């Protein structure tokens, strides 16, 4: 990591992506890909004031992404079925509050992405009182199930992935 190449892996990935999208290895494509790989990270480095996130448990991350993918497909099927075949008067759309223990900004951002990518749920805000997540659920049947699901399937793996033992309060 140098002053002119703050994120070398990102630069390499951008260059390779440019070459793949152009399906060409001529000199102009290589030069433009290298230029983009150098310039784009320089332009966006100030957008990450906390530095580059560290994944502390990559296998947990892979398991979380796989589980979230399955959940997204399942939820998409359920929401589609409700929209296409159910009476809208029977849909129980509600806001619920979920207490959070995760404090890492990258973990919270990832939790927000996972929740908002899942059809039928929308992250509304983090409420100041008691550090709670306000969540909108399209068709709510069991509020406790949602709380348990967010806490165990998403929040616990994200705490393991992003937060240090000192941030969690675990003894070192």
C-alpha positions as a printed Julia matrix, in Angstrom:
172×3 Matrix{Float64}:
   0.0     0.0     0.0
   1.64    3.19   -1.19
   0.59    6.76   -1.64
  -0.14    6.26   -5.36
  -1.56    2.77   -5.01
  -3.6     2.79   -1.78
  -5.41   -0.5    -2.48
  -3.3    -2.64   -4.83
  -5.73   -5.59   -4.89
  -8.62   -3.29   -5.78
  -6.48   -1.71   -8.51
  -5.65   -5.12   -9.95
  -9.29   -6.21   -9.77
 -10.44   -3.05  -11.57
  -7.87   -3.53  -14.31
  -8.84   -7.19  -14.77
 -12.53   -6.32  -14.75
 -11.93   -3.69  -17.44
 -10.09   -6.22  -19.58
 -12.83   -8.83  -19.11
 -15.58   -6.36  -19.99
 -13.72   -5.29  -23.14
 -12.76   -8.86  -24.07
  -9.48   -7.55  -25.39
  -5.79   -7.62  -24.47
  -4.61   -4.92  -26.84
  -2.3    -2.17  -25.58
  -5.02    0.48  -25.39
  -7.28   -1.7   -23.22
  -4.41   -2.64  -20.92
  -3.33    1.0   -20.52
  -6.87    2.22  -19.88
  -7.46   -0.64  -17.41
  -4.22    0.22  -15.58
  -5.18    3.91  -15.59
  -8.61    3.11  -14.08
  -7.0     0.75  -11.57
  -4.76    3.57  -10.34
  -7.1     6.57  -10.57
 -10.36    5.16   -9.17
  -8.9     4.05   -5.8
  -7.16    7.43   -5.49
 -10.43    9.27   -6.07
 -12.47    7.2    -3.62
  -9.96    6.65   -0.8
 -11.41    9.53    1.23
 -14.81    7.84    1.18
 -13.49    5.26    3.65
 -12.48    7.29    6.7
 -12.26    4.23    8.97
  -9.78    2.4     6.77
 -10.04   -0.93    5.04
 -12.23   -3.49    6.88
 -10.63   -6.71    8.1
 -12.49   -9.98    7.84
 -11.59  -11.93   10.95
 -13.48  -15.11    9.99
 -13.51  -15.67    6.21
 -15.21  -19.09    6.43
 -18.01  -17.58    8.5
 -18.32  -14.84    5.87
 -18.67  -17.41    3.07
 -21.23  -19.38    5.11
 -23.17  -16.15    5.83
 -23.26  -15.15    2.16
 -24.44  -18.64    1.15
 -27.14  -18.69    3.81
 -28.24  -15.15    2.86
 -28.47  -16.18   -0.8
 -30.78  -19.06    0.09
 -32.85  -16.75    2.3
 -33.15  -14.17   -0.5
 -34.42  -16.77   -2.97
 -36.86  -18.21   -0.42
 -38.14  -14.76    0.53
 -38.47  -13.73   -3.11
 -40.65  -16.77   -3.72
 -42.81  -16.03   -0.67
 -43.27  -12.33   -1.5
 -44.08  -13.15   -5.13
 -46.68  -15.69   -4.01
 -48.26  -13.15   -1.64
 -48.34  -10.4    -4.29
 -49.7   -12.63   -7.06
 -52.15  -14.88   -5.21
 -53.14  -13.37   -1.85
 -55.76  -10.89   -0.81
 -54.0    -7.62    0.13
 -56.38   -7.17    3.07
 -54.82  -10.22    4.73
 -51.22   -8.97    4.49
 -49.95   -7.97    7.95
 -47.38   -5.28    7.17
 -45.69   -4.07   10.39
 -42.71   -2.25   11.87
 -40.77   -4.14   14.53
 -37.84   -3.27   16.78
 -34.81   -5.52   17.09
 -32.22   -4.87   19.81
 -28.68   -4.89   18.38
 -25.35   -5.73   19.99
 -23.14   -5.24   16.92
 -21.32   -1.89   16.92
 -18.8    -2.18   14.09
 -19.77    0.24   11.26
 -18.8    -2.28    8.57
 -20.8    -5.0    10.28
 -23.82   -2.68   10.52
 -23.44   -1.76    6.84
 -23.29   -5.44    5.89
 -26.33   -6.2     8.06
 -28.19   -3.35    6.35
 -27.28   -4.7     2.9
 -28.36   -8.24    3.78
 -31.69   -7.09    5.21
 -32.48   -4.72    2.34
 -31.57   -7.32   -0.32
 -34.09   -9.73    1.17
 -37.53   -9.13   -0.38
 -40.19   -8.28    2.17
 -37.89   -6.51    4.65
 -36.58   -2.96    4.82
 -34.06   -1.53    7.3
 -35.69    1.73    8.42
 -33.3     3.21   11.0
 -31.33    2.59   14.16
 -33.24    4.05   17.06
 -31.24    5.8    19.75
 -33.21    4.36   22.64
 -31.56    1.07   23.51
 -29.69    0.78   20.18
 -32.54   -0.87   18.32
 -33.07   -1.56   14.63
 -36.41   -0.47   13.24
 -37.39   -3.01   10.59
 -40.38   -3.08    8.26
 -41.69   -6.55    7.46
 -44.06   -6.98    4.5
 -46.1    -9.85    5.98
 -45.45  -10.32    9.69
 -46.74  -13.47   11.38
 -44.31  -13.94   14.3
 -42.33  -10.98   15.6
 -40.13  -13.11   17.89
 -39.14  -15.32   14.93
 -37.86  -12.22   13.1
 -35.92  -11.03   16.15
 -34.34  -14.45   16.65
 -33.55  -14.79   12.94
 -31.82  -11.4    12.66
 -29.91  -11.95   15.91
 -28.72  -15.53   15.21
 -28.48  -15.83   11.42
 -27.11  -12.38   10.65
 -25.88  -10.43   13.66
 -23.89  -13.17   15.42
 -21.86  -14.14   12.31
 -21.24  -10.45   11.54
 -19.96   -9.88   15.07
 -17.61  -12.83   14.59
 -16.46  -11.51   11.2
 -15.95   -7.8    11.93
 -15.65   -7.08   15.65
 -12.59   -7.61   17.77
 -12.73   -9.29   21.17
 -12.13   -5.93   22.88
 -15.15   -4.39   21.1
 -17.34   -7.34   22.11
 -16.22   -7.21   25.7
 -14.68  -10.69   25.58
 -11.56  -11.25   27.67
  -8.41  -11.27   25.58
